[in-house]
């Protein structure tokens, strides 16, 4: 499938859905003031990955930059306060 052309229709005959895992996450109780502050300081990025797991394609490269810019904005906004 063409990685760089997001306009292409995904052909499931050529590249069918493949289930690779099922995750079971138990309920956890870890919320407290210190952890809540830590959670607010964290930032998610789909680009933060090992090279072999890095997102592919131009749209995902753009997402990495957008997520980083939004995290900087949010952290700057939250520390003004």
C-alpha positions, 0 to 999 in steps of 0.5 A: 500500500502506498504510505505517502499517498493518504488519498489512496483507498486501502485495498483490504485484499492486498493488505488485510486487517491483521490482529496482532494482540489483545491487551487486558489492563487491570483497573489500577488505583494510583491517583493522588496529588503528586501523580495528578501533577505529573500527568499534567506535565506529560505529553504524548507523541506518536513520533516517540518510538523506536526507529523500527516502530516509527510512524510512516508517511507524511501525515504521521510526520506532520502529527509528530510536529503538531503534537510537539507544538501543542504540548509546548503551548499547553505547558506554557499556558499551564505554567502561567497560572 
